[in-house]
Amino acid sequence: MINSVYLAQVKTPAESKGKWDYYKILKTMPGEQVYTTPEESTCPIWKQ
């Protein structure tokens, strides 16, 4: 399962509109572009 990755910035108190409103999403990156495959990896443990 590959999930998207989010780049977020912490909101200032003035930007926050309520409880749990802490982050502003700046960019969403598809998981296919972010994560490496076992073939591309240089990690010896992942290649086992």
N, CA, C and O atoms as a Tripos MOL2 file, in Angstrom:
@<TRIPOS>MOLECULE
protein
  192   191    48     0     0
PROTEIN
NO_CHARGES

@<TRIPOS>ATOM
      1 N           0.8400   -1.1740    0.0000 N.3       1 MET1
      2 CA          0.0000    0.0000    0.0000 C.3       1 MET1
      3 C           0.8860    1.2370    0.0000 C.2       1 MET1
      4 O           1.7650    1.3730    0.8510 O.2       1 MET1
      5 N           0.6650    2.1220   -0.9290 N.am      2 ILE2
      6 CA          1.4400    3.3630   -1.0300 C.3       2 ILE2
      7 C           0.5020    4.5390   -0.7760 C.2       2 ILE2
      8 O          -0.5180    4.6890   -1.4490 O.2       2 ILE2
      9 N           0.8560    5.3600    0.1910 N.am      3 ASN3
     10 CA          0.0480    6.5340    0.5390 C.3       3 ASN3
     11 C           0.6910    7.8080    0.0350 C.2       3 ASN3
     12 O           1.9000    7.8690   -0.1870 O.2       3 ASN3
     13 N          -0.1320    8.8150   -0.1400 N.am      4 SER4
     14 CA          0.3850   10.1410   -0.4800 C.3       4 SER4
     15 C           1.1200   10.7170    0.7240 C.2       4 SER4
     16 O           0.8740   10.3230    1.8640 O.2       4 SER4
     17 N           2.0190   11.6490    0.4540 N.am      5 VAL5
     18 CA          2.7860   12.3150    1.5090 C.3       5 VAL5
     19 C           2.4330   13.7980    1.4450 C.2       5 VAL5
     20 O           2.3090   14.3750    0.3640 O.2       5 VAL5
     21 N           2.2740   14.3990    2.6140 N.am      6 TYR6
     22 CA          1.8660   15.7890    2.6840 C.3       6 TYR6
     23 C           2.9700   16.6570    3.2740 C.2       6 TYR6
     24 O           3.6040   16.2880    4.2630 O.2       6 TYR6
     25 N           3.1910   17.8030    2.6610 N.am      7 LEU7
     26 CA          4.0780   18.8150    3.2080 C.3       7 LEU7
     27 C           3.1810   19.8230    3.9100 C.2       7 LEU7
     28 O           2.3230   20.4440    3.2820 O.2       7 LEU7
     29 N           3.3830   19.9840    5.2160 N.am      8 ALA8
     30 CA          2.4940   20.8500    5.9990 C.3       8 ALA8
     31 C           3.2940   21.8960    6.7580 C.2       8 ALA8
     32 O           4.4710   21.7110    7.0690 O.2       8 ALA8
     33 N           2.6180   22.9980    7.0420 N.am      9 GLN9
     34 CA          3.1920   24.0820    7.8310 C.3       9 GLN9
     35 C           2.2870   24.3160    9.0330 C.2       9 GLN9
     36 O           1.0620   24.2800    8.9140 O.2       9 GLN9
     37 N           2.8940   24.5570   10.1860 N.am     10 VAL10
     38 CA          2.1130   24.8370   11.3940 C.3      10 VAL10
     39 C           1.4690   26.2150   11.2550 C.2      10 VAL10
     40 O           2.1290   27.1880   10.8870 O.2      10 VAL10
     41 N           0.1780   26.2820   11.5520 N.am     11 LYS11
     42 CA         -0.5510   27.5540   11.4680 C.3      11 LYS11
     43 C          -0.2150   28.4390   12.6690 C.2      11 LYS11
     44 O           0.1170   27.9470   13.7480 O.2      11 LYS11
     45 N          -0.3070   29.7260   12.4630 N.am     12 THR12
     46 CA         -0.1790   30.6710   13.5730 C.3      12 THR12
     47 C          -1.4830   30.6370   14.3700 C.2      12 THR12
     48 O          -2.4990   30.1770   13.8490 O.2      12 THR12
     49 N          -1.4820   31.1020   15.5960 N.am     13 PRO13
     50 CA         -2.7290   31.1350   16.3640 C.3      13 PRO13
     51 C          -3.8320   31.9280   15.6520 C.2      13 PRO13
     52 O          -5.0080   31.5870   15.7780 O.2      13 PRO13
     53 N          -3.4770   32.9620   14.9180 N.am     14 ALA14
     54 CA         -4.4800   33.7580   14.2000 C.3      14 ALA14
     55 C          -5.1010   32.9800   13.0430 C.2      14 ALA14
     56 O          -6.2650   33.2030   12.7090 O.2      14 ALA14
     57 N          -4.3420   32.0680   12.4250 N.am     15 GLU15
     58 CA         -4.8560   31.2790   11.2970 C.3      15 GLU15
     59 C          -5.7310   30.1150   11.7540 C.2      15 GLU15
     60 O          -6.6120   29.6750   11.0150 O.2      15 GLU15
     61 N          -5.4970   29.6210   12.9500 N.am     16 SER16
     62 CA         -6.2300   28.4700   13.4610 C.3      16 SER16
     63 C          -7.6840   28.8490   13.7350 C.2      16 SER16
     64 O          -7.9640   29.8510   14.3930 O.2      16 SER16
     65 N          -8.6050   28.0300   13.2190 N.am     17 LYS17
     66 CA        -10.0340   28.3320   13.3490 C.3      17 LYS17
     67 C         -10.7290   27.5330   14.4420 C.2      17 LYS17
     68 O         -11.8910   27.8040   14.7410 O.2      17 LYS17
     69 N         -10.0690   26.5720   15.0380 N.am     18 GLY18
     70 CA        -10.7040   25.7900   16.0900 C.3      18 GLY18
     71 C          -9.7990   24.6910   16.5990 C.2      18 GLY18
     72 O          -8.6130   24.6320   16.2740 O.2      18 GLY18
     73 N         -10.3890   23.8120   17.4130 N.am     19 LYS19
     74 CA         -9.6570   22.7000   17.9740 C.3      19 LYS19
     75 C          -9.1130   21.8050   16.8710 C.2      19 LYS19
     76 O          -9.8220   21.5220   15.9050 O.2      19 LYS19
     77 N          -7.8920   21.3630   16.9920 N.am     20 TRP20
     78 CA         -7.2060   20.4570   16.0580 C.3      20 TRP20
     79 C          -6.9270   21.0960   14.7040 C.2      20 TRP20
     80 O          -6.6140   20.3780   13.7540 O.2      20 TRP20
     81 N          -7.0260   22.3960   14.5790 N.am     21 ASP21
     82 CA         -6.7360   23.0940   13.3240 C.3      21 ASP21
     83 C          -5.3220   23.6640   13.4090 C.2      21 ASP21
     84 O          -5.1310   24.8680   13.5790 O.2      21 ASP21
     85 N          -4.3300   22.7690   13.2860 N.am     22 TYR22
     86 CA         -2.9370   23.1350   13.5200 C.3      22 TYR22
     87 C          -2.1040   23.3090   12.2540 C.2      22 TYR22
     88 O          -1.1210   24.0500   12.2620 O.2      22 TYR22
     89 N          -2.4810   22.6370   11.1670 N.am     23 TYR23
     90 CA         -1.6060   22.5720   10.0010 C.3      23 TYR23
     91 C          -2.2520   23.1110    8.7410 C.2      23 TYR23
     92 O          -3.4650   23.0190    8.5500 O.2      23 TYR23
     93 N          -1.4120   23.6760    7.8840 N.am     24 LYS24
     94 CA         -1.8180   24.1360    6.5670 C.3      24 LYS24
     95 C          -1.0760   23.2330    5.5730 C.2      24 LYS24
     96 O           0.1550   23.1850    5.5710 O.2      24 LYS24
     97 N          -1.8330   22.5160    4.7270 N.am     25 ILE25
     98 CA         -1.2210   21.6240    3.7440 C.3      25 ILE25
     99 C          -0.6860   22.4780    2.5950 C.2      25 ILE25
    100 O          -1.4400   23.1970    1.9390 O.2      25 ILE25
    101 N           0.6240   22.3880    2.3630 N.am     26 LEU26
    102 CA          1.2620   23.1690    1.3130 C.3      26 LEU26
    103 C           1.3490   22.4020    0.0020 C.2      26 LEU26
    104 O           1.2550   22.9810   -1.0800 O.2      26 LEU26
    105 N           1.5320   21.0800    0.1170 N.am     27 LYS27
    106 CA          1.6930   20.2780   -1.0930 C.3      27 LYS27
    107 C           1.3290   18.8300   -0.7890 C.2      27 LYS27
    108 O           1.6180   18.3260    0.2960 O.2      27 LYS27
    109 N           0.6960   18.1670   -1.7440 N.am     28 THR28
    110 CA          0.4150   16.7440   -1.6700 C.3      28 THR28
    111 C           1.2450   16.0550   -2.7360 C.2      28 THR28
    112 O           1.1840   16.4160   -3.9110 O.2      28 THR28
    113 N           2.0220   15.0610   -2.3220 N.am     29 MET29
    114 CA          2.8980   14.3490   -3.2570 C.3      29 MET29
    115 C           2.4430   12.9010   -3.3660 C.2      29 MET29
    116 O           2.2930   12.2280   -2.3470 O.2      29 MET29
    117 N           2.2190   12.4050   -4.5890 N.am     30 PRO30
    118 CA          1.8090   11.0130   -4.7540 C.3      30 PRO30
    119 C           2.8850   10.0580   -4.2310 C.2      30 PRO30
    120 O           4.0760   10.2890   -4.4380 O.2      30 PRO30
    121 N           2.4730    9.0050   -3.5660 N.am     31 GLY31
    122 CA          3.4050    8.0460   -2.9920 C.3      31 GLY31
    123 C           4.3190    7.4140   -4.0220 C.2      31 GLY31
    124 O           5.4620    7.0790   -3.7090 O.2      31 GLY31
    125 N           3.8390    7.2430   -5.2470 N.am     32 GLU32
    126 CA          4.6540    6.6410   -6.3010 C.3      32 GLU32
    127 C           5.8890    7.4790   -6.6140 C.2      32 GLU32
    128 O           6.9030    6.9460   -7.0640 O.2      32 GLU32
    129 N           5.8090    8.7800   -6.3800 N.am     33 GLN33
    130 CA          6.9380    9.6720   -6.6460 C.3      33 GLN33
    131 C           7.8630    9.8030   -5.4300 C.2      33 GLN33
    132 O           9.0280   10.1700   -5.5800 O.2      33 GLN33
    133 N           7.3600    9.5100   -4.2490 N.am     34 VAL34
    134 CA          8.1140    9.7390   -3.0200 C.3      34 VAL34
    135 C           8.8990    8.5070   -2.5760 C.2      34 VAL34
    136 O          10.0710    8.6030   -2.2140 O.2      34 VAL34
    137 N           8.2380    7.3500   -2.6070 N.am     35 TYR35
    138 CA          8.8570    6.1360   -2.0950 C.3      35 TYR35
    139 C           9.6830    5.4390   -3.1730 C.2      35 TYR35
    140 O           9.3590    5.5010   -4.3590 O.2      35 TYR35
    141 N          10.7430    4.7810   -2.7460 N.am     36 THR36
    142 CA         11.6010    4.0350   -3.6600 C.3      36 THR36
    143 C          11.1470    2.5760   -3.7370 C.2      36 THR36
    144 O          10.4470    2.1020   -2.8420 O.2      36 THR36
    145 N          11.5220    1.8840   -4.7590 N.am     37 THR37
    146 CA         11.2080    0.4680   -4.9070 C.3      37 THR37
    147 C          12.3830   -0.3500   -4.3640 C.2      37 THR37
    148 O          13.4810    0.1860   -4.2160 O.2      37 THR37
    149 N          12.1790   -1.6210   -4.0670 N.am     38 PRO38
    150 CA         13.3000   -2.4450   -3.5960 C.3      38 PRO38
    151 C          14.4490   -2.4900   -4.6120 C.2      38 PRO38
    152 O          15.6140   -2.5670   -4.2230 O.2      38 PRO38
    153 N          14.1350   -2.4440   -5.8810 N.am     39 GLU39
    154 CA         15.1710   -2.4750   -6.9090 C.3      39 GLU39
    155 C          16.0250   -1.2020   -6.8930 C.2      39 GLU39
    156 O          17.2200   -1.2620   -7.1800 O.2      39 GLU39
    157 N          15.4340   -0.0700   -6.5650 N.am     40 GLU40
    158 CA         16.1480    1.2100   -6.5330 C.3      40 GLU40
    159 C          16.8680    1.4510   -5.2060 C.2      40 GLU40
    160 O          17.7700    2.2850   -5.1290 O.2      40 GLU40
    161 N          16.4760    0.7310   -4.1790 N.am     41 SER41
    162 CA         17.0130    0.9620   -2.8350 C.3      41 SER41
    163 C          18.4640    0.5180   -2.7190 C.2      41 SER41
    164 O          18.9030   -0.4200   -3.3840 O.2      41 SER41
    165 N          19.1940    1.2130   -1.8600 N.am     42 THR42
    166 CA         20.5720    0.8200   -1.5460 C.3      42 THR42
    167 C          20.6480    0.1660   -0.1630 C.2      42 THR42
    168 O          21.7380   -0.1460    0.3160 O.2      42 THR42
    169 N          19.5040   -0.0400    0.4720 N.am     43 CYS43
    170 CA         19.4490   -0.6360    1.8040 C.3      43 CYS43
    171 C          19.6320   -2.1580    1.6950 C.2      43 CYS43
    172 O          18.8250   -2.8260    1.0490 O.2      43 CYS43
    173 N          20.6780   -2.7110    2.3170 N.am     44 PRO44
    174 CA         20.9100   -4.1590    2.2120 C.3      44 PRO44
    175 C          19.8380   -4.9800    2.9420 C.2      44 PRO44
    176 O          19.5770   -6.1200    2.5580 O.2      44 PRO44
    177 N          19.2250   -4.4300    3.9700 N.am     45 ILE45
    178 CA         18.2020   -5.1730    4.7070 C.3      45 ILE45
    179 C          16.9380   -5.3310    3.8440 C.2      45 ILE45
    180 O          16.3210   -6.3960    3.8460 O.2      45 ILE45
    181 N          16.5570   -4.2940    3.1180 N.am     46 TRP46
    182 CA         15.3500   -4.3410    2.2960 C.3      46 TRP46
    183 C          15.5190   -5.3070    1.1140 C.2      46 TRP46
    184 O          14.5360   -5.8450    0.6030 O.2      46 TRP46
    185 N          16.7470   -5.5190    0.6910 N.am     47 LYS47
    186 CA         17.0110   -6.3780   -0.4730 C.3      47 LYS47
    187 C          17.0270   -7.8600   -0.0970 C.2      47 LYS47
    188 O          17.1180   -8.7080   -0.9840 O.2      47 LYS47
    189 N          16.9410   -8.1970    1.1920 N.am     48 GLN48
    190 CA         16.9570   -9.6040    1.6040 C.3      48 GLN48
    191 C          15.6940  -10.3140    1.2080 C.2      48 GLN48
    192 O          15.5440  -11.5050    1.4800 O.2      48 GLN48
@<TRIPOS>BOND
     1     1     2 1
     2     2     3 1
     3     3     4 2
     4     3     5 am
     5     5     6 1
     6     6     7 1
     7     7     8 2
     8     7     9 am
     9     9    10 1
    10    10    11 1
    11    11    12 2
    12    11    13 am
    13    13    14 1
    14    14    15 1
    15    15    16 2
    16    15    17 am
    17    17    18 1
    18    18    19 1
    19    19    20 2
    20    19    21 am
    21    21    22 1
    22    22    23 1
    23    23    24 2
    24    23    25 am
    25    25    26 1
    26    26    27 1
    27    27    28 2
    28    27    29 am
    29    29    30 1
    30    30    31 1
    31    31    32 2
    32    31    33 am
    33    33    34 1
    34    34    35 1
    35    35    36 2
    36    35    37 am
    37    37    38 1
    38    38    39 1
    39    39    40 2
    40    39    41 am
    41    41    42 1
    42    42    43 1
    43    43    44 2
    44    43    45 am
    45    45    46 1
    46    46    47 1
    47    47    48 2
    48    47    49 am
    49    49    50 1
    50    50    51 1
    51    51    52 2
    52    51    53 am
    53    53    54 1
    54    54    55 1
    55    55    56 2
    56    55    57 am
    57    57    58 1
    58    58    59 1
    59    59    60 2
    60    59    61 am
    61    61    62 1
    62    62    63 1
    63    63    64 2
    64    63    65 am
    65    65    66 1
    66    66    67 1
    67    67    68 2
    68    67    69 am
    69    69    70 1
    70    70    71 1
    71    71    72 2
    72    71    73 am
    73    73    74 1
    74    74    75 1
    75    75    76 2
    76    75    77 am
    77    77    78 1
    78    78    79 1
    79    79    80 2
    80    79    81 am
    81    81    82 1
    82    82    83 1
    83    83    84 2
    84    83    85 am
    85    85    86 1
    86    86    87 1
    87    87    88 2
    88    87    89 am
    89    89    90 1
    90    90    91 1
    91    91    92 2
    92    91    93 am
    93    93    94 1
    94    94    95 1
    95    95    96 2
    96    95    97 am
    97    97    98 1
    98    98    99 1
    99    99   100 2
   100    99   101 am
   101   101   102 1
   102   102   103 1
   103   103   104 2
   104   103   105 am
   105   105   106 1
   106   106   107 1
   107   107   108 2
   108   107   109 am
   109   109   110 1
   110   110   111 1
   111   111   112 2
   112   111   113 am
   113   113   114 1
   114   114   115 1
   115   115   116 2
   116   115   117 am
   117   117   118 1
   118   118   119 1
   119   119   120 2
   120   119   121 am
   121   121   122 1
   122   122   123 1
   123   123   124 2
   124   123   125 am
   125   125   126 1
   126   126   127 1
   127   127   128 2
   128   127   129 am
   129   129   130 1
   130   130   131 1
   131   131   132 2
   132   131   133 am
   133   133   134 1
   134   134   135 1
   135   135   136 2
   136   135   137 am
   137   137   138 1
   138   138   139 1
   139   139   140 2
   140   139   141 am
   141   141   142 1
   142   142   143 1
   143   143   144 2
   144   143   145 am
   145   145   146 1
   146   146   147 1
   147   147   148 2
   148   147   149 am
   149   149   150 1
   150   150   151 1
   151   151   152 2
   152   151   153 am
   153   153   154 1
   154   154   155 1
   155   155   156 2
   156   155   157 am
   157   157   158 1
   158   158   159 1
   159   159   160 2
   160   159   161 am
   161   161   162 1
   162   162   163 1
   163   163   164 2
   164   163   165 am
   165   165   166 1
   166   166   167 1
   167   167   168 2
   168   167   169 am
   169   169   170 1
   170   170   171 1
   171   171   172 2
   172   171   173 am
   173   173   174 1
   174   174   175 1
   175   175   176 2
   176   175   177 am
   177   177   178 1
   178   178   179 1
   179   179   180 2
   180   179   181 am
   181   181   182 1
   182   182   183 1
   183   183   184 2
   184   183   185 am
   185   185   186 1
   186   186   187 1
   187   187   188 2
   188   187   189 am
   189   189   190 1
   190   190   191 1
   191   191   192 2
@<TRIPOS>SUBSTRUCTURE
     1 MET1         2 RESIDUE 1 A MET
     2 ILE2         6 RESIDUE 1 A ILE
     3 ASN3        10 RESIDUE 1 A ASN
     4 SER4        14 RESIDUE 1 A SER
     5 VAL5        18 RESIDUE 1 A VAL
     6 TYR6        22 RESIDUE 1 A TYR
     7 LEU7        26 RESIDUE 1 A LEU
     8 ALA8        30 RESIDUE 1 A ALA
     9 GLN9        34 RESIDUE 1 A GLN
    10 VAL10       38 RESIDUE 1 A VAL
    11 LYS11       42 RESIDUE 1 A LYS
    12 THR12       46 RESIDUE 1 A THR
    13 PRO13       50 RESIDUE 1 A PRO
    14 ALA14       54 RESIDUE 1 A ALA
    15 GLU15       58 RESIDUE 1 A GLU
    16 SER16       62 RESIDUE 1 A SER
    17 LYS17       66 RESIDUE 1 A LYS
    18 GLY18       70 RESIDUE 1 A GLY
    19 LYS19       74 RESIDUE 1 A LYS
    20 TRP20       78 RESIDUE 1 A TRP
    21 ASP21       82 RESIDUE 1 A ASP
    22 TYR22       86 RESIDUE 1 A TYR
    23 TYR23       90 RESIDUE 1 A TYR
    24 LYS24       94 RESIDUE 1 A LYS
    25 ILE25       98 RESIDUE 1 A ILE
    26 LEU26      102 RESIDUE 1 A LEU
    27 LYS27      106 RESIDUE 1 A LYS
    28 THR28      110 RESIDUE 1 A THR
    29 MET29      114 RESIDUE 1 A MET
    30 PRO30      118 RESIDUE 1 A PRO
    31 GLY31      122 RESIDUE 1 A GLY
    32 GLU32      126 RESIDUE 1 A GLU
    33 GLN33      130 RESIDUE 1 A GLN
    34 VAL34      134 RESIDUE 1 A VAL
    35 TYR35      138 RESIDUE 1 A TYR
    36 THR36      142 RESIDUE 1 A THR
    37 THR37      146 RESIDUE 1 A THR
    38 PRO38      150 RESIDUE 1 A PRO
    39 GLU39      154 RESIDUE 1 A GLU
    40 GLU40      158 RESIDUE 1 A GLU
    41 SER41      162 RESIDUE 1 A SER
    42 THR42      166 RESIDUE 1 A THR
    43 CYS43      170 RESIDUE 1 A CYS
    44 PRO44      174 RESIDUE 1 A PRO
    45 ILE45      178 RESIDUE 1 A ILE
    46 TRP46      182 RESIDUE 1 A TRP
    47 LYS47      186 RESIDUE 1 A LYS
    48 GLN48      190 RESIDUE 1 A GLN
